[in-house]
Amino acid sequence: MNSFPRFLCCLLLSFLGIVLTGCDSAPPGFPKVVPCKLTVVKDGVPLPEVVVMLVSEGEKEWFASGNSGQDGVVEIQTLLGDYVRKGAPPGKHKVTLRQIPQTQTQYSQVEFFNMTPAEKQAAMQQQAKEREESRSFPTEFEYATSTPITIEVVGPKTEISLNVSDWIAKE
């Protein structure tokens, strides 16, 4: 009977060790990441609702991303499947920006359903115009193959202010 409590204690300690060390283990090949914070502005004004993606340049392509808040600040995260870590892999990255389009003209499903074909066409054109007018940067910023923005993430922490006006001026 004396050996059973000892066995139970060893089993419990082993399980606790696995839980404490095993729950944060990265998937094989997951890169080391360093904290990375970007602030997206245009002409000194923070840009909210911008989806920022960093696409690593190098032998292994990694994607890290985040969304800007009302203050234009983006906390970057790297993920692989459902494994997520705050930060980005060190190195050079292409930066893509995708702004969530803003429209003032909104219609409920019922309102849109009750419109004539001509009214629907006019409503869709108005919303497309508003989305285009709400853009803060050109569409080429949305793709890694055409974005002019490149940054370098370095440790132990990277904080960068991206003024899209600087990049638009280079066009």
Stockholm file with secondary structure:
# STOCKHOLM 1.0

chainA/1-171         MNSFPRFLCCLLLSFLGIVLTGCDSAPPGFPKVVPCKLTVVKDGVPLPEVVVMLVSEGEKEWFASGNSGQDGVVEIQTLLGDYVRKGAPPGKHKVTLRQIPQTQTQYSQVEFFNMTPAEKQAAMQQQAKEREESRSFPTEFEYATSTPITIEVVGPKTEISLNVSDWIAKE
#=GR chainA/1-171 SS CCHHHHHHHHHHHHHHHHHHHHTTCCCTTCCCCBCEEEEEEETTEECCSEEEEEEECSSSCCEEEEECCTTCEEECEEEETTEEEESBCSEEEEEEEEECCCCSCCCCHHHHHTSCHHHHHHHHHHHHHHHHHTCCSCGGGGSTTTCCCEEEECSSCEEEEEEHHHHHHHC
#=GC SS_cons         CCHHHHHHHHHHHHHHHHHHHHTTCCCTTCCCCBCEEEEEEETTEECCSEEEEEEECSSSCCEEEEECCTTCEEECEEEETTEEEESBCSEEEEEEEEECCCCSCCCCHHHHHTSCHHHHHHHHHHHHHHHHHTCCSCGGGGSTTTCCCEEEECSSCEEEEEEHHHHHHHC
//
